[in-house]
Amino acid sequence: MLTLALSKGRILEDTAGLLAQCGIRLDSSAVDSRQLILPTDDPGLRLLIVRASDVPTYVQHGAADLGIAGRDVMLEHGGEGVFQPVDLGIACCRLAVATRQGFDYPRAAVPGKRLRVATKYVNTTRRHFARKGVHVDIIKLYGSMELAPLVGLADAIVDVVSTGNTLRANGLVEVESIMPISARLIVNQAALKTQQRTLAPLVAALERAARATSGGQA
Ligand code: AMP
């Protein structure tokens, strides 16, 4: 039995579509329930519902054979102990810097100045500003990042942006795009050997489904 870890929401919705293309269906009443282990109609595959940032941890330690996680999550985790064989091209968005309207970001984000940045993407943010030579004081938050510039906790935030509606609703503007984000299929390195007979066909089928889906960049 293979175990696939993923988060609820956009990734689960898009993955359900890819699995359907592979001939695997989820039980919709289980999806709508609070169950954390979801069966599929394939007795060889079950899903684990975990927090997005925990997906690589489950896969790294072999509690799940494979998982689906955003590039943003994988960059923060570091990717130790997991292969990332397929860009599924789902849950696309971008990692961006945003500030209050009227904040002079081009003058503030220059070498020699200090910028206070609130984010949950601590490692990626540190690397981004280090490349630019900008000193940053990073304030780690776990959610509602948009609030930080509004109440003076930070000058800027780094967060994932899709439509930009959340930023606009809070009077923030995107001032710099850092990188495009999409969800990756990740695989436990040991499982790739021990479960190869069942794992390899599923990885190949998901890759084919991702390619066939419009917008799939796999
Ligand atoms: P937006 O469509 O820009 O208003 O995005 C709404 C919120 O959902 C933002 O605060 C993001 O943190 C989050 N979000 C949007 N797209 C994604 C994604 N692909 N992966 C993870 N979080 C996302």
py3Dmol code that shows the C-alpha trace and the ligand (Angstrom):
import py3Dmol

protein = """\
ATOM      1  CA  MET A   1       0.000   0.000   0.000  1.00  0.00           C
ATOM      2  CA  LEU A   2       1.381   3.417  -0.991  1.00  0.00           C
ATOM      3  CA  THR A   3       0.745   6.496   1.134  1.00  0.00           C
ATOM      4  CA  LEU A   4       0.571   9.963  -0.429  1.00  0.00           C
ATOM      5  CA  ALA A   5       0.770  13.018   1.885  1.00  0.00           C
ATOM      6  CA  LEU A   6      -0.805  16.297   0.841  1.00  0.00           C
ATOM      7  CA  SER A   7      -2.677  19.296   2.223  1.00  0.00           C
ATOM      8  CA  LYS A   8      -6.377  20.102   1.946  1.00  0.00           C
ATOM      9  CA  GLY A   9      -7.567  22.951  -0.265  1.00  0.00           C
ATOM     10  CA  ARG A  10      -6.183  23.802  -3.672  1.00  0.00           C
ATOM     11  CA  ILE A  11      -3.548  21.044  -3.747  1.00  0.00           C
ATOM     12  CA  LEU A  12      -6.057  18.311  -2.797  1.00  0.00           C
ATOM     13  CA  GLU A  13      -8.587  19.619  -5.344  1.00  0.00           C
ATOM     14  CA  ASP A  14      -6.061  19.726  -8.187  1.00  0.00           C
ATOM     15  CA  THR A  15      -4.558  16.376  -7.169  1.00  0.00           C
ATOM     16  CA  ALA A  16      -8.004  14.739  -7.194  1.00  0.00           C
ATOM     17  CA  GLY A  17      -8.223  15.791 -10.856  1.00  0.00           C
ATOM     18  CA  LEU A  18      -4.806  14.318 -11.668  1.00  0.00           C
ATOM     19  CA  LEU A  19      -5.614  11.062  -9.822  1.00  0.00           C
ATOM     20  CA  ALA A  20      -8.930  10.818 -11.712  1.00  0.00           C
ATOM     21  CA  GLN A  21      -6.948  11.002 -14.957  1.00  0.00           C
ATOM     22  CA  CYS A  22      -4.897   8.074 -13.615  1.00  0.00           C
ATOM     23  CA  GLY A  23      -8.152   6.146 -13.015  1.00  0.00           C
ATOM     24  CA  ILE A  24      -8.062   6.622  -9.220  1.00  0.00           C
ATOM     25  CA  ARG A  25     -11.056   8.172  -7.456  1.00  0.00           C
ATOM     26  CA  LEU A  26     -11.388   9.577  -3.962  1.00  0.00           C
ATOM     27  CA  ASP A  27     -14.369   8.935  -1.710  1.00  0.00           C
ATOM     28  CA  SER A  28     -16.067  12.355  -1.707  1.00  0.00           C
ATOM     29  CA  SER A  29     -17.751  11.850   1.691  1.00  0.00           C
ATOM     30  CA  ALA A  30     -14.338  11.043   3.206  1.00  0.00           C
ATOM     31  CA  VAL A  31     -12.843  14.162   1.534  1.00  0.00           C
ATOM     32  CA  ASP A  32     -15.582  16.317   3.087  1.00  0.00           C
ATOM     33  CA  SER A  33     -15.165  14.705   6.509  1.00  0.00           C
ATOM     34  CA  ARG A  34     -12.525  15.451   9.119  1.00  0.00           C
ATOM     35  CA  GLN A  35     -10.761  12.156   8.426  1.00  0.00           C
ATOM     36  CA  LEU A  36      -7.002  12.514   8.067  1.00  0.00           C
ATOM     37  CA  ILE A  37      -6.437   9.197   6.293  1.00  0.00           C
ATOM     38  CA  LEU A  38      -8.456   9.053   3.083  1.00  0.00           C
ATOM     39  CA  PRO A  39      -8.968   5.827   1.189  1.00  0.00           C
ATOM     40  CA  THR A  40      -9.088   5.804  -2.607  1.00  0.00           C
ATOM     41  CA  ASP A  41     -10.870   3.309  -4.832  1.00  0.00           C
ATOM     42  CA  ASP A  42      -7.419   1.836  -5.514  1.00  0.00           C
ATOM     43  CA  PRO A  43      -6.628  -0.526  -2.606  1.00  0.00           C
ATOM     44  CA  GLY A  44      -2.937   0.200  -3.254  1.00  0.00           C
ATOM     45  CA  LEU A  45      -3.165   3.935  -2.470  1.00  0.00           C
ATOM     46  CA  ARG A  46      -4.307   6.030   0.483  1.00  0.00           C
ATOM     47  CA  LEU A  47      -3.912   9.752   1.189  1.00  0.00           C
ATOM     48  CA  LEU A  48      -2.722  11.452   4.380  1.00  0.00           C
ATOM     49  CA  ILE A  49      -4.107  14.942   5.001  1.00  0.00           C
ATOM     50  CA  VAL A  50      -1.405  17.046   6.687  1.00  0.00           C
ATOM     51  CA  ARG A  51      -0.491  20.705   7.022  1.00  0.00           C
ATOM     52  CA  ALA A  52       1.200  21.980   3.832  1.00  0.00           C
ATOM     53  CA  SER A  53       4.516  22.680   5.554  1.00  0.00           C
ATOM     54  CA  ASP A  54       4.533  19.187   7.133  1.00  0.00           C
ATOM     55  CA  VAL A  55       4.278  17.279   3.813  1.00  0.00           C
ATOM     56  CA  PRO A  56       8.069  17.034   3.241  1.00  0.00           C
ATOM     57  CA  THR A  57       8.586  15.902   6.861  1.00  0.00           C
ATOM     58  CA  TYR A  58       6.177  12.955   6.458  1.00  0.00           C
ATOM     59  CA  VAL A  59       7.894  11.965   3.203  1.00  0.00           C
ATOM     60  CA  GLN A  60      11.443  12.506   4.495  1.00  0.00           C
ATOM     61  CA  HIS A  61      10.835  10.140   7.434  1.00  0.00           C
ATOM     62  CA  GLY A  62       9.022   7.543   5.326  1.00  0.00           C
ATOM     63  CA  ALA A  63       5.639   7.967   7.070  1.00  0.00           C
ATOM     64  CA  ALA A  64       4.425   8.705   3.542  1.00  0.00           C
ATOM     65  CA  ASP A  65       6.027   7.207   0.427  1.00  0.00           C
ATOM     66  CA  LEU A  66       5.259  10.251  -1.623  1.00  0.00           C
ATOM     67  CA  GLY A  67       3.735  13.693  -1.256  1.00  0.00           C
ATOM     68  CA  ILE A  68       2.655  16.832  -3.040  1.00  0.00           C
ATOM     69  CA  ALA A  69       4.079  20.129  -1.834  1.00  0.00           C
ATOM     70  CA  GLY A  70       4.574  23.647  -3.165  1.00  0.00           C
ATOM     71  CA  ARG A  71       8.011  24.795  -4.309  1.00  0.00           C
ATOM     72  CA  ASP A  72       7.785  27.405  -1.525  1.00  0.00           C
ATOM     73  CA  VAL A  73       7.395  24.663   1.088  1.00  0.00           C
ATOM     74  CA  MET A  74      10.239  22.585  -0.371  1.00  0.00           C
ATOM     75  CA  LEU A  75      12.640  25.537  -0.397  1.00  0.00           C
ATOM     76  CA  GLU A  76      11.953  26.205   3.282  1.00  0.00           C
ATOM     77  CA  HIS A  77      12.286  22.520   4.188  1.00  0.00           C
ATOM     78  CA  GLY A  78      15.507  22.073   2.214  1.00  0.00           C
ATOM     79  CA  GLY A  79      14.443  18.842   0.496  1.00  0.00           C
ATOM     80  CA  GLU A  80      16.662  16.509   2.562  1.00  0.00           C
ATOM     81  CA  GLY A  81      15.825  12.817   2.045  1.00  0.00           C
ATOM     82  CA  VAL A  82      13.313  13.374  -0.752  1.00  0.00           C
ATOM     83  CA  PHE A  83      13.423  13.320  -4.530  1.00  0.00           C
ATOM     84  CA  GLN A  84      11.403  15.891  -6.451  1.00  0.00           C
ATOM     85  CA  PRO A  85      10.920  14.102  -9.762  1.00  0.00           C
ATOM     86  CA  VAL A  86       7.912  15.971 -11.175  1.00  0.00           C
ATOM     87  CA  ASP A  87       6.703  19.569 -11.325  1.00  0.00           C
ATOM     88  CA  LEU A  88       2.948  18.925 -11.411  1.00  0.00           C
ATOM     89  CA  GLY A  89       2.181  22.449 -12.600  1.00  0.00           C
ATOM     90  CA  ILE A  90      -0.753  22.736 -10.161  1.00  0.00           C
ATOM     91  CA  ALA A  91      -1.509  25.280  -7.399  1.00  0.00           C
ATOM     92  CA  CYS A  92       0.462  27.893  -9.326  1.00  0.00           C
ATOM     93  CA  CYS A  93       1.192  31.243  -7.724  1.00  0.00           C
ATOM     94  CA  ARG A  94       4.284  33.359  -7.013  1.00  0.00           C
ATOM     95  CA  LEU A  95       6.385  34.325  -4.045  1.00  0.00           C
ATOM     96  CA  ALA A  96       6.474  38.112  -3.790  1.00  0.00           C
ATOM     97  CA  VAL A  97       7.410  41.090  -1.652  1.00  0.00           C
ATOM     98  CA  ALA A  98       4.556  43.438  -0.691  1.00  0.00           C
ATOM     99  CA  THR A  99       4.445  46.706   1.211  1.00  0.00           C
ATOM    100  CA  ARG A 100       1.926  49.346   2.240  1.00  0.00           C
ATOM    101  CA  GLN A 101       0.822  51.615  -0.575  1.00  0.00           C
ATOM    102  CA  GLY A 102       3.143  54.619  -0.627  1.00  0.00           C
ATOM    103  CA  PHE A 103       6.124  52.852   0.962  1.00  0.00           C
ATOM    104  CA  ASP A 104       9.219  53.690  -1.123  1.00  0.00           C
ATOM    105  CA  TYR A 105      10.492  50.136  -1.619  1.00  0.00           C
ATOM    106  CA  PRO A 106      13.050  50.923  -4.365  1.00  0.00           C
ATOM    107  CA  ARG A 107      14.779  53.350  -1.981  1.00  0.00           C
ATOM    108  CA  ALA A 108      14.421  51.134   1.080  1.00  0.00           C
ATOM    109  CA  ALA A 109      15.631  47.840  -0.429  1.00  0.00           C
ATOM    110  CA  VAL A 110      19.164  48.865  -1.334  1.00  0.00           C
ATOM    111  CA  PRO A 111      22.555  47.657  -0.104  1.00  0.00           C
ATOM    112  CA  GLY A 112      23.504  49.287   3.179  1.00  0.00           C
ATOM    113  CA  LYS A 113      19.907  49.872   4.379  1.00  0.00           C
ATOM    114  CA  ARG A 114      18.002  47.672   6.835  1.00  0.00           C
ATOM    115  CA  LEU A 115      14.550  46.385   6.031  1.00  0.00           C
ATOM    116  CA  ARG A 116      12.132  44.679   8.441  1.00  0.00           C
ATOM    117  CA  VAL A 117      10.424  41.807   6.654  1.00  0.00           C
ATOM    118  CA  ALA A 118       7.650  39.630   8.112  1.00  0.00           C
ATOM    119  CA  THR A 119       7.228  36.188   6.597  1.00  0.00           C
ATOM    120  CA  LYS A 120       6.848  32.485   7.198  1.00  0.00           C
ATOM    121  CA  TYR A 121       9.395  31.892   4.419  1.00  0.00           C
ATOM    122  CA  VAL A 122      12.430  32.719   6.541  1.00  0.00           C
ATOM    123  CA  ASN A 123      15.113  30.838   4.577  1.00  0.00           C
ATOM    124  CA  THR A 124      13.964  31.881   1.117  1.00  0.00           C
ATOM    125  CA  THR A 125      13.563  35.502   2.241  1.00  0.00           C
ATOM    126  CA  ARG A 126      17.036  35.579   3.788  1.00  0.00           C
ATOM    127  CA  ARG A 127      18.573  34.170   0.577  1.00  0.00           C
ATOM    128  CA  HIS A 128      16.664  36.598  -1.647  1.00  0.00           C
ATOM    129  CA  PHE A 129      17.760  39.726   0.203  1.00  0.00           C
ATOM    130  CA  ALA A 130      21.318  38.417   0.721  1.00  0.00           C
ATOM    131  CA  ARG A 131      21.621  38.132  -3.080  1.00  0.00           C
ATOM    132  CA  LYS A 132      20.552  41.789  -3.344  1.00  0.00           C
ATOM    133  CA  GLY A 133      22.972  42.822  -0.572  1.00  0.00           C
ATOM    134  CA  VAL A 134      20.098  44.209   1.523  1.00  0.00           C
ATOM    135  CA  HIS A 135      20.241  43.744   5.308  1.00  0.00           C
ATOM    136  CA  VAL A 136      16.977  42.285   6.588  1.00  0.00           C
ATOM    137  CA  ASP A 137      15.573  41.802  10.058  1.00  0.00           C
ATOM    138  CA  ILE A 138      13.243  38.870   9.548  1.00  0.00           C
ATOM    139  CA  ILE A 139      10.163  38.557  11.730  1.00  0.00           C
ATOM    140  CA  LYS A 140       8.800  35.022  11.608  1.00  0.00           C
ATOM    141  CA  LEU A 141       5.005  34.817  11.410  1.00  0.00           C
ATOM    142  CA  TYR A 142       2.762  31.811  10.871  1.00  0.00           C
ATOM    143  CA  GLY A 143      -0.147  33.541   9.111  1.00  0.00           C
ATOM    144  CA  SER A 144      -2.034  36.802   8.406  1.00  0.00           C
ATOM    145  CA  MET A 145       1.241  38.322   7.205  1.00  0.00           C
ATOM    146  CA  GLU A 146      -0.680  41.189   5.538  1.00  0.00           C
ATOM    147  CA  LEU A 147      -1.273  42.686   8.951  1.00  0.00           C
ATOM    148  CA  ALA A 148       2.405  43.274   9.744  1.00  0.00           C
ATOM    149  CA  PRO A 149       3.049  46.391   7.592  1.00  0.00           C
ATOM    150  CA  LEU A 150      -0.329  47.871   8.584  1.00  0.00           C
ATOM    151  CA  VAL A 151       0.481  47.905  12.294  1.00  0.00           C
ATOM    152  CA  GLY A 152       4.168  48.797  12.018  1.00  0.00           C
ATOM    153  CA  LEU A 153       5.531  45.330  12.780  1.00  0.00           C
ATOM    154  CA  ALA A 154       7.424  45.240   9.463  1.00  0.00           C
ATOM    155  CA  ASP A 155       8.188  47.356   6.378  1.00  0.00           C
ATOM    156  CA  ALA A 156       7.414  44.525   3.993  1.00  0.00           C
ATOM    157  CA  ILE A 157       6.111  40.974   3.810  1.00  0.00           C
ATOM    158  CA  VAL A 158       7.143  38.003   1.710  1.00  0.00           C
ATOM    159  CA  ASP A 159       4.205  35.726   0.918  1.00  0.00           C
ATOM    160  CA  VAL A 160       2.664  33.686  -1.856  1.00  0.00           C
ATOM    161  CA  VAL A 161       0.328  35.665  -4.092  1.00  0.00           C
ATOM    162  CA  SER A 162      -2.183  34.252  -6.512  1.00  0.00           C
ATOM    163  CA  THR A 163      -4.847  36.757  -7.618  1.00  0.00           C
ATOM    164  CA  GLY A 164      -3.492  39.579  -5.424  1.00  0.00           C
ATOM    165  CA  ASN A 165      -6.973  40.043  -3.920  1.00  0.00           C
ATOM    166  CA  THR A 166      -5.783  39.480  -0.346  1.00  0.00           C
ATOM    167  CA  LEU A 167      -3.051  42.118  -0.714  1.00  0.00           C
ATOM    168  CA  ARG A 168      -5.487  44.624  -2.284  1.00  0.00           C
ATOM    169  CA  ALA A 169      -8.103  44.030   0.405  1.00  0.00           C
ATOM    170  CA  ASN A 170      -5.505  45.058   2.986  1.00  0.00           C
ATOM    171  CA  GLY A 171      -4.131  48.091   1.142  1.00  0.00           C
ATOM    172  CA  LEU A 172      -0.856  46.370   0.227  1.00  0.00           C
ATOM    173  CA  VAL A 173       0.912  46.354  -3.138  1.00  0.00           C
ATOM    174  CA  GLU A 174       3.203  43.780  -4.691  1.00  0.00           C
ATOM    175  CA  VAL A 175       6.575  45.484  -5.192  1.00  0.00           C
ATOM    176  CA  GLU A 176       8.802  42.602  -6.269  1.00  0.00           C
ATOM    177  CA  SER A 177       8.200  39.102  -7.601  1.00  0.00           C
ATOM    178  CA  ILE A 178      10.716  36.601  -6.191  1.00  0.00           C
ATOM    179  CA  MET A 179       9.880  33.365  -8.028  1.00  0.00           C
ATOM    180  CA  PRO A 180       7.048  31.384  -9.620  1.00  0.00           C
ATOM    181  CA  ILE A 181       5.628  28.616  -7.425  1.00  0.00           C
ATOM    182  CA  SER A 182       3.889  25.365  -8.341  1.00  0.00           C
ATOM    183  CA  ALA A 183       3.334  22.055  -6.599  1.00  0.00           C
ATOM    184  CA  ARG A 184       5.896  19.246  -6.880  1.00  0.00           C
ATOM    185  CA  LEU A 185       5.522  15.505  -6.527  1.00  0.00           C
ATOM    186  CA  ILE A 186       8.043  14.403  -3.915  1.00  0.00           C
ATOM    187  CA  VAL A 187       9.172  10.844  -3.174  1.00  0.00           C
ATOM    188  CA  ASN A 188      10.927   9.234  -0.204  1.00  0.00           C
ATOM    189  CA  GLN A 189      14.388   8.161  -1.348  1.00  0.00           C
ATOM    190  CA  ALA A 190      14.258   4.736   0.361  1.00  0.00           C
ATOM    191  CA  ALA A 191      10.716   4.019  -0.918  1.00  0.00           C
ATOM    192  CA  LEU A 192      11.965   4.551  -4.432  1.00  0.00           C
ATOM    193  CA  LYS A 193      13.987   1.350  -3.978  1.00  0.00           C
ATOM    194  CA  THR A 194      11.796  -0.718  -1.632  1.00  0.00           C
ATOM    195  CA  GLN A 195       8.455   0.134  -3.296  1.00  0.00           C
ATOM    196  CA  GLN A 196       9.740   0.600  -6.809  1.00  0.00           C
ATOM    197  CA  ARG A 197       7.284  -1.883  -8.401  1.00  0.00           C
ATOM    198  CA  THR A 198       4.228   0.092  -7.296  1.00  0.00           C
ATOM    199  CA  LEU A 199       5.743   3.560  -6.918  1.00  0.00           C
ATOM    200  CA  ALA A 200       7.328   3.978 -10.341  1.00  0.00           C
ATOM    201  CA  PRO A 201       4.053   3.389 -12.300  1.00  0.00           C
ATOM    202  CA  LEU A 202       2.153   5.866 -10.076  1.00  0.00           C
ATOM    203  CA  VAL A 203       4.851   8.547 -10.469  1.00  0.00           C
ATOM    204  CA  ALA A 204       4.838   7.991 -14.243  1.00  0.00           C
ATOM    205  CA  ALA A 205       1.018   8.140 -14.403  1.00  0.00           C
ATOM    206  CA  LEU A 206       0.886  11.367 -12.381  1.00  0.00           C
ATOM    207  CA  GLU A 207       3.566  12.874 -14.614  1.00  0.00           C
ATOM    208  CA  ARG A 208       1.543  11.954 -17.729  1.00  0.00           C
ATOM    209  CA  ALA A 209      -1.627  13.410 -16.189  1.00  0.00           C
ATOM    210  CA  ALA A 210       0.190  16.638 -15.279  1.00  0.00           C
ATOM    211  CA  ARG A 211       1.538  16.977 -18.828  1.00  0.00           C
ATOM    212  CA  ALA A 212      -1.924  16.350 -20.289  1.00  0.00           C
ATOM    213  CA  THR A 213      -3.569  18.946 -18.041  1.00  0.00           C
ATOM    214  CA  SER A 214      -3.636  22.373 -19.564  1.00  0.00           C
ATOM    215  CA  GLY A 215      -1.178  24.549 -17.708  1.00  0.00           C
ATOM    216  CA  GLY A 216       0.768  21.469 -16.602  1.00  0.00           C
ATOM    217  CA  GLN A 217       4.465  22.341 -16.738  1.00  0.00           C
ATOM    218  CA  ALA A 218       5.746  18.896 -15.854  1.00  0.00           C
TER     219      ALA A 218
END
"""
ligand_1 = """\
23
AMP
P -4.745 35.679 -3.410
O -5.443 34.945 -4.527
O -3.462 36.366 -3.899
O -5.644 36.628 -2.683
O -4.303 34.535 -2.385
C -5.051 34.285 -1.239
C -4.210 33.706 -0.131
O -4.051 32.335 -0.401
C -2.843 34.345 -0.004
O -2.743 34.974 1.246
C -1.872 33.219 -0.109
O -1.164 33.106 1.136
C -2.711 31.967 -0.318
N -2.384 31.260 -1.573
C -2.794 31.588 -2.812
N -2.360 30.705 -3.709
C -1.660 29.781 -3.036
C -0.952 28.593 -3.406
N -0.876 28.177 -4.671
N -0.322 27.901 -2.425
C -0.385 28.309 -1.146
N -1.048 29.413 -0.719
C -1.670 30.128 -1.654
"""
view = py3Dmol.view(width=600, height=400)
view.addModel(protein, "pdb")
view.setStyle({"model": 0}, {"cartoon": {"style": "trace"}})
view.addModel(ligand_1, "xyz")
view.setStyle({"model": 1}, {"stick": {}})
view.zoomTo()
view.show()
